[in-house]
Every structure is written in structure tokens, then in C-alpha cells.
């Protein structure tokens, strides 16, 4: 039974990764502007998580505290910035470079953990980070008709930084909930806030 459950989990994971992997390509080929694409991704996700939370009404709405709310809103602000910048980076640099630069979030998550949660990070890690950052810069293409290498590189790092901020915000929301955590409502809040941030950005 456990083996079947593990296989089902791995299958869901592979399907999820495959679906996410196509999202930069979809952004590249659609006729929408980058902000519109980012907004609808957030809006539909928020609507989906709202429906899921209503489906699990007893579990989600039985939580009487709101300690998860502020960290979820902060996570949503980070996500809104992340999606707005990432979609522009996809157009400027292409789906591949924008994605691998965005994956620098792994580095920022560890740094956040070190500075916010006081987790001990070995010195060798910081040396490795420096080498990785240089490597990412060298891999960043220069698109003369849109942005230069340095600008593209900085945009990619902003994507990684803000995505890491979103993940840390969610982690903090869960830790603040002391056991009972309305995960689906929290995610609905994150994506609703992200959609609002993107809409405000597009309106300015």
C-alpha cells in the first residue's frame, strides 16, 4: 500500500513539473502582454484555490485565528513582483535563460533561512554561491534589441529573490499557525494579492 502511494505521489510530482515546465513557452507564444499573462495566471490560481477551500470547508474555515494572513499577503506581494518581472524576462531573454535565472531562488532561500531563521550555513556554501552567480552571469545571453546581459542577469536574480521571498512567506505563515493552518485559503490569499499587485503595476 505504501509503495503504491509513493508511486502515485511521484507520478503527481512528475506531471506537475512537466506542466510548470511548459509555462514559459506558453508566455512566449501567446499574444497577451507580459502583465496580462501574469495577472490571469494569478487570478485563475486564486479562483481555483478558493473553490478547493470551499470544497474542504470544514477543514479550512474551522480555523479561527488569522496569524497566517499577514505572512500570506507578504508572500503574495513577492509573488506578484516575481511574476511581473519573470514574464518580462521570458520575452527579453527567452524561456530557457529566464527559467534557469529564476531558479536562483534556491540560493536565496538558503540565504533567507540563514538570516531570518538563524539556520547555520557552512562558509563553503557562500564561496559556492559566488561561483554560481558568476556562472549564471556568463550563461546569460545578451539580447541587443531588448536588454543587455547585465540587465537581463539582474532581472533574473530579482525573479529568484522574489520567488524565494514568497516561499519563505508561506513557510512563516504555516509556522505562525501553531498546528492548524488553512493551506488552501492561504494560497488563495497569496495569488489574490499577487493578481492585485500585477494589476496595480500594469495600471501605473
Helices and strands as residue ranges (DSSP letters): H 2-21, H 23-29, H 34-55, H 57-61, H 67-93, H 95-102, H 105-115, H 123-139, H 149-176, H 183-203
